[in-house]
Each structure stands twice: as structure tokens, then as C-alpha cells.
């Protein structure tokens, strides 16, 4: 795994977080900088938010959930998907029901809330806009597409996992690269096995003390490959040093993930949220 690229893609997901969910204006044409790379947004991605038993009405709310962008002057396309506040309610629901994978026969089952939200993903701001998968071949990219990378944090990691398998199985872009951060388990063992066979270049980055990637529990659910584990505790030199405040929110925060990635990479140390300093 390329740590510098992981940081770059996480910064793009952070840019998706910077857009208020209720801002439904299309961000097409917006300039972004991530790492040393300049990108331009091609289209916003919209979805119905994550419905939960605690708040089923959330699933009727259309939100901005991410964007498709392309690196300036190259064919590199990145799809960045953010998480949602609803993940906390999802944790408390503790039902985690399964639904049949909707886009690939024989690919097992996926978590029903994630599946419903994935089915609502669309690209573009016009009524009846196509799904993200169907839009990829027709979006007005400034350059011919040479690569597709999908990245997401938390719920966005689960949606990115579903999208990656759909893209690899059902579009001309057969070899997407995937970077997810703090993703929960997305499907059952059959889904994970199918994903691992079809999506060959996938990296699942997890803070070992983050609660969200621990759910839903095995053996009903199973993580996809390939795990890269971050530690919020620096064991050497002795005595150990706590790097991130040990709270559910801080361990799960994308800013904490970016900070921990910078600790083990060769980029300058990235800032940690002051509220998450130990």
C-alpha cells in the first residue's frame, strides 16, 4: 500500500465532509488540492441518507455524500464518499439485517441499510440522474479515464466497497483501486469472498481501537481484504505513548486516521483535532 496515496485519498474524503450534507448544489468545476495533486470535481454524488430504527425518516433525506473528480492533466479519476452521523444510530440498532447483493448474482448478502443507501446513489443534479455506476461511462471527464480509485470513510467505506465490486463487475473499468478508512463490515462471507476475487487492488485501513470496523460481528459478516492496521499507541520507545484520545469519536475520526497515517509515512505530521489530543 502507498501511504502517501492513502493520505491523498483521505484528504479527498475530507473535502467531501467539508460540503454540508444539505447543500445539494452540484460542485462540478470545483478545484481541490490533495497531497501534491490538483483535482477538479466532475460531479457531486447524492444519496438518501442512512435509515435506522432510531431514525427511519433519515432514509427519506437526500444528501450530498461525495463527488467524482479527476486529477488535472491526467486520466486519474477518484470517487470520494464521506460518512454520516447516522453511523452512531446504526451502531445502536444492533440488528444488522442482511439483504441480497443487488448488482451481482451469487455475490452473497450485504447489510440492508448500506444496501438501501447504495441503491440510491446517483451522479448529477437533474431529476432522474443515473446511478454512479451507470454515469461513469458518460460523465464529461476533461481527460480520457486511465484509472479509477474509490475511497471512503466509515459508512462511505462500506458504500465504496459496494461500488468497487459493482464497477469491477459491471463496467468497462475492471480494475478499480480502493482505499477505505474505518469501514464497517459490509457483507457476509460469500460477499467478501466474491469481492476479494474480483477487486484485486483494495486496501482497508483500520485503527485497531476504532469500534466501527468491529461491526457487524462475525461470523455472519466478514471483512474484505486487505487490512492495513494503524495503532493509536506508540509502543517504542518505552514507555508507550498514547497518540489519540481513547474515545469512540476520536478513534473513529478521519482526522485521527490522517494523523496516524502521517506518523508512519514520510509526509509532514498532519494536525490532530485538539479535542482528540491525549
N, C-alpha and C positions, 0 to 999 in steps of 0.2 A: 504494500500500500504506500502511496505517495503522501507523506504527511503534509507537505506544502499544499498539494492539491486538496487534501481533506479540509484544511483551513480555508482555502479559497472558496470551496463549495459551501462550507458552513457560513461563511460571510455572505454568500448569496442568499442563503436561507434567512439569515438575519435581516437582509434587505427586504425579504418578503414579510417578516414580522413588523418591519417599520411602516408598512401600509396598513392603516386601520381596517379591520375586517368589514366594517360597514361602508368603506369607500369603494363603491362599485364602478368608479371611473376606470376605463382601461388605461394602464400605464404604458402602452405601446409607445416607443420612442424615447423612454427614459434612459438616461445614461447611468451606468453603475461601474464602480471600481471594486474588484475583489482580488486580494493579493496584488500581483503586478499586472493584472489583466483588466482591460476595459471591455465592458459588455453593453449591449443595447437591448432593452426589453422589446420583444416582438409581440407579445400579447399577455394579458392577465389571465389567470386561471380562476374560475369561480366554482363554487360547490354549495350544496346545502350543508349546514354545519352538523356536527355530530349529535344525533339524538341520543338521549339516555333515559332510563326510567325516572331519574330525578327531574329531568327537564326534556320531555319528549318534544315540546314545541320548538326546541333549538333546531331540530331537523327540518323545520319549515323556513328557517332563516337563510337567505342566500348571502354568502360572504365571499370576499376576496381571499383566496387561500394560497396564492403563489403566482408564478409567472414563468413564461418561456423566454429565454434570452439567447443571444448569440454573441460570441466574442468578436470584437471589432476587427475586421480584416481577415478573419479565418472562418472556417466552416464549423467550429466547435459550438454546439448547442447545449445549453444547460436548462433543465427543468427543475425549479426550486419550489418546494412545498413546505409551508410552515405548519406548526402545531396549533392547538386550540386550548382555551381554558376548559373546554368540556372534558378534557382528558382526566381531570380530577374527579368529575362526576362519574366518568366511566370506571375509574378505579373503585369507586364506592358501590357501583352497581353489583359487582361480583357475580354476574350471570354469564357473560361472555359466550353467548349462543353462537352456534355455527350456521353458516349459510353455504350453499353450493357455490364454488368459484364461478362467477358469471360469464367469463370470457374464454375459458379453455376447458373443453370436455375432458374429464378424467383427472383434473388437477386438484382434486380434493375439496376441502372446505376452508372457508375464511371467516373471520369474526364478523358477525352480522352488522354491527354498527359501522365498522370500517367499510364493509361491502356496500352498504346503502350509500354512504358518503362517496365512495369511489364511483358508483354508478351515476352520481350527479355531477361529476367533474366535467367541465366544459371549457373551451377556449374561445375567447371573443365576447363582445358585449351586446351582440344583437340577439333578439329572441330567436330561439331555435338554433343557437350556435352548436357546432358539432362537439362531440366528446374530444378530449385531448388526444386520444389515440387516433381518431379519425381526422383531426385537424392537422396532425404533424406533416402530412404529405402536401398540404396546400397552404400552409402559413407563408406569409411574404418574407422569407428569410433574405437578408441582404446578400448573403453568400451561399453557394451550394453547401448542403449539410455534409460534413465529413465525419462527425462523431456526435453521439447523444449521451449526455450524462444526466442522471436523475438523482436528486439529493433531497433529503427531507429530515426534519427533526420531530421526534415524538410521534403524534398522530401522523404528521407529514411523512415520517419514516415508513409507517405502515402503508399509507397511500402510495408512496413512492415504490414500495415493494410490489404492490399490486400493479402499478403502472408499468414497472420494469418488465414483469412477466408478460403483460398484455402487449407491450411494444415489441418485445423479442419474438413473441409467438404470432402476432397478427399484423405486423407492419413490415416495411422494407428495411427498417433499422434493426437488424437482427442481433447486434452486439452492443447493447447499451452498457455503459459503466454506471455503477450505483454506489453512492455513499449515503448511508443513513446514520443518524445520530439519535441515540436514546429511543430507538424504535421498540414498541411492544412486539410480542409475538403476533404474527398476522394470520396464520392459518394452522391447520393440523399437519401431522407428519407427512401425509400424502402431498399436501400443497408445498411444504418445504422441500421435499424430495424433487418434485417437478421443477420448482424454481431453481434449485441447485444444478439440475441437469441442463436447463435452458439458458439461465442467466449466468454466464461464466465469470464475469468481471464485477464482483459485488463485494462491498465492504460494509460491515455493520459495526459501528463504533459505539462502545458502551462504557459508561462509568460504572465500575463494579459495585458502587454503593447507591446507584440510582434505582428507585423502585420500579419505574415504568417498564424497563426492559425485562423485569422479572415476571411480568403478567402478559396474557393469561397463563395459568400454570400448565406445565407438562403433566401427564403425557398426552392430554387432549390437544394441546398446542405445542408447536415446536418452532424454534428459531431457524431462519435461513442462514446460510453461510455468508460471509466469512467473518468471524469475530476478531475485532481489534479492541483490546480492553485497556481502558485508562484507569489509573489509580489516583484517588484524591488524597492519598497518603504517600509521602516521600520517605522511603524506608532507609535510605542511605544518604548521608551519614547518620550514625546513631547520635542522639535519639531520633526516632521517627518524627516527621513534621507533617501536621495536617495542612493541606493546601486549600481545601474548600470547606466552608462551614457545613457541618453534617446535619442539614435539614432536607426534607423532601424537595422543597422548591429549589434550593441551591444546588443540590446534587443533580437535579434534572435540567437546570437552566442551560440553554445553548451557549450563553456567555461563559459559563463554567466549563463547558466542553471545549470551547475555543481556547480558554486559558490553559486547560490541561494539555491540549494538543500542542500549544506553543511551548510548554515546559519540556516536551520530549522532541521538539523539532529544532530546526536551525533558524527559525524566524525570531525576530524580537519578541519578548514576552508580551502577550496581549493582556489588556486590563481585565481584572476580575471585578464584578459588581461589588461595590463597597459593603453592601448588606451581606455578601457571601464570604467576606474575609473572615477567617477563623479568629 
